[in-house]
Amino acid sequence: MDDDEDMRLAGMTPEISRRTLTLLRGLAGLEPPEQVPEEAMVVADAVLAEHGTDGLRVLVMTLAAWATAQIENVAELSGRSHEAVLDAMELACLEANAEDTP
């Protein structure tokens, strides 16, 4: 990234970080869990409409940073490696997709 791009993205980061936290508060414990992608899409669409693709980039960067930190926390607290935590997440996705396959 160049300096102009850094400044542009940095300017919207605080607002999008707040929106991301609000999103996560709303998603944690949401029932049924199938609603999570729908609710996330509503936020992504709003960020896109208000901030364009740069806003989506900041949203993704924020979520990636927070997800990575939480994966590290889970690994440390569970005594597993990062890879083991990610393998468990991948297995859960594979199992969920297998249930959806006729």
Secondary structure, 3 states (H helix, E strand, C coil): CCHHHHHHHHHHHHHHHHHHHHHHHHHCCCCCCCHHHHHHHHHHHHHHHHHHHHHHHHHHHHHHHHHHHHHHHHHHHHCCCHHHHHHHHHHHHHHHHHHHCC
